[in-house]
Every structure is written in C-alpha cells, then in structure tokens.
Amino acid sequence: MDRTAFDNLALEHIDSVYRMAMQLARHPDEASDLVQETYLKALRVAERFEEKGGGIRPWLFKILHNVFYSRVGRQKRHPVLAEELPEATADGPAPDEPVPAWDLESLDWDHVDERLKLAIESLRPEYRSVLLLWGVEGMKYREIADIQDIPIGTVMSRLHRARAMLAEQLTEFAEEKGLTDG
C-alpha cells in the first residue's frame, strides 16, 4: 500500500481512536497526546502494515493501547514531589481512584438515557473498555483480544460480566421502558 493510501485509510479512523483514547486517558489533552503519539508510531511503520482481514482500525487501537500502557508504566516510575500529592481535603478523586471515563457533556449521546451513561461509567475500566470496543466500536472478540493483549476467553468473560452488571443496574429503567417480560 502506498503512503497516501495508508494516510487516508488511517485518518478515516481518527475519531474512533480519539474516543478510545478518551476512554483510556479520561482527559481531552491526554487523549489528544495519545492519538498524536499513536499516529506518529503508525506512520513510522506504515510500510510494514499488512491488511490481515480486520482492517487498520484494530491495528491502530493496538498501537494506542501500547502507547497508553507504556505511559502508565513510565509515570509509575517517576517520583512525585510532596507539593504534588493531594491533600486529604482536596476535592476530586485521589490519584488511585478512577475518574469518570469521559466528560458526559461532551459526548454526543443525545438519545442515550443519563442512567445508562452513569451505569457504563460505573463499570471497572477493564469491563468498560471491552464493552465499548465491542458495543460502540463494533470490534470482534478476536480484535479486542489482540488490542488489549488478553485471551479471547477473557474478552468474552469481561463482556458477559459488563453486560450483566449493566442489566442489574438498569432493571428499573428496563421496566419503565417496557423492556422486560414482567
């Protein structure tokens, strides 16, 4: 594939890559940095990209996940100044406490009930990530397994658990909308 075709193909998926970067980084600036680094890495190895049936999107997601987890590893090794430590009374989450996966106001989910958004946000990251890759990005189990570097059985298990947790949290919502048998 020539460079122009590769560039065009890769750029078609920049919105999906950014959405996943937001899911991982949980901050627009960090997500933008992740996307930029992902595309830089992809462009460096563009001549080695081979279409293997899944397209370029899973390949870009794999690079994104590698970039993200490399950054996380580097950040864990850096010392933290005492002035940068959160105070006991500081507002917001502590460093080891997860922050919301996305800014709900910036999401273009106009037709999605707020309860569903909150239920998805409340999932642990490993469940939320698999659910969003599958449900929003339309990835296949094998693609998700490759992207997250986990066995396909783990993907299926996490997806099953994520869906079960959502179903449990949204029982009242489903009854209200007439989506249950009872």
N, C-alpha and C positions, 0 to 999 in steps of 0.2 A: 504494500500500500504506500502510495507516495505521501509526502509530508502534508500537502494541502488537504488531501482526503482525510488523513489522520486528524489534523487540526479541526476540520469541520465536524467529523464524527465525534471527537472528544468534546467539543464545545456544545453539541446538542444536549449533553447530559450535565452541564454545569449546574443547573437548578437542582437536579436530584442530588448531586454531590454536595451542594451547599446545604440542602435540607438535612442530609445525613451528618454533615459537619456540625450543624447546629445541634443535632441530637447528641453528638459526642461531646462537643465543647461547651454547649449551653450558654454561649455568649457570642453575639454577632461579630465582634472584632476577631476573636479567636477562631471562629468558624471561617471567616474570610481568609485568615492566615493559613488555616489548614487547607482550604481549597487552593490557594495560591501555591503552597508547597506541593500539594498533590499533583497539580498540573505541571509544575516545573519538573518533578520527578518523571511524570508520564512523558513529557516532551523529550527528556534526556534519553529515554529508552524506546522512543517511538518506533525506530527501525526494527526493534525486536518484537513488537506487538504482533501476535498472530491471532486471527479470528478462530476461536475454538467452539463456535456454536452459541455461546452465551452473549456475545457482543462485547462491546467495550465498557459498558456500564459496570458490570461486576468487577472487571479489571481495575477500573478507576476507584471503586469502593474498596477493593483490597488495598490499593496504594494508600487511600485515605485512612483506613484503619491502621495500617503500618505506621504512617506518619503520626497519627494521634497517639498510639501506644508508645512510640519512640519518645515523643514529647513528654508523656506522662512519666516514663522511666527516667528521663533526664531531670525533670522537675523534682522527683523524689530524692535525687542525689544531691540537689543543691541545698546549701544551708539557708536557714531563714533568720533574718535579723529579728531581734527582740521587738523592735518597733513595728514589725510587720505582723506579729502574732495578734490574733483577735482578742479583744478584751472580753472578759466574762459577761459584760453587759451589752456588748455590741449587738446591733440589730442585724438580722440576716443569719444565714446558716454558717456554722463553723466550717473550717476547711475540709473536714472529713464527712460533713453532712451534705447529701446531694442537694443541688439547687434545681429549680424547675428545668425540664429538658428544653423548653422553648418559651419564648415570650408569647403568651396566648393572644395578646392584642395584635401581634404582627403576623400571626397565622391567618391564612386565607381560608378558614374553615367556617364560612358564614352559615352553612346549613348544618353544622355539627353542634349538637347539644352540649352545653357547658359541662354537664355531668360526665359525658363521655370524654371530653378533653381532660377533665380532672382525674378521671379513672385511669386513663392512659398515662398521664403524668405521674401518678402514684405508683406505677409498676417499678420494680427494681430495674436498673439500667440494662442488665443482660436480657431480661424479658422484653422490655420496651423496645430495645434495639432490634431483636429478632421479629417482633410483631410489626414494627414499622417497615423493616426491609421487606417483609412478606406482604403486608396489607396495603401499604402506601406505595412502595416502590415496585411491587409486583415481582419480587425475586423468587426464584425457585429454591427449594430446600438446599440443593447442592451448591447453588451460588452463594447462599447465606453462609453455609458451612465453609466455603472457600474464603469468603470475605472475612469472616470472624475467626478463621483458623480453628474451628471446632468440629467435632464429628457430626455427621448428618443426624444421628440419633439424638444428639444434644439439641440441635436445632428443632427437631420435631417435639422433643420434650418441653423445651422452653416455650415454643409456640402454643402447645397444648395448655401448659400452665398459665401463660399470659391470657389466653382466651378464657380459661376457667375463672381466673381472678377477675377479669372484666365482667364476665357473666354474673358472678356472685355480687360484685359491687353494683351492677346495673339492673338487678332483678326488679326493683321498684319502677325504674324507668321503662323497662320492657312491658311490665303490667300496665303502666299508664298509657303506653302507645299501642296496647293491644297485641303485643308480640309474643304472648305466652298462651299456652293451651288452657290455663285455668282461669 
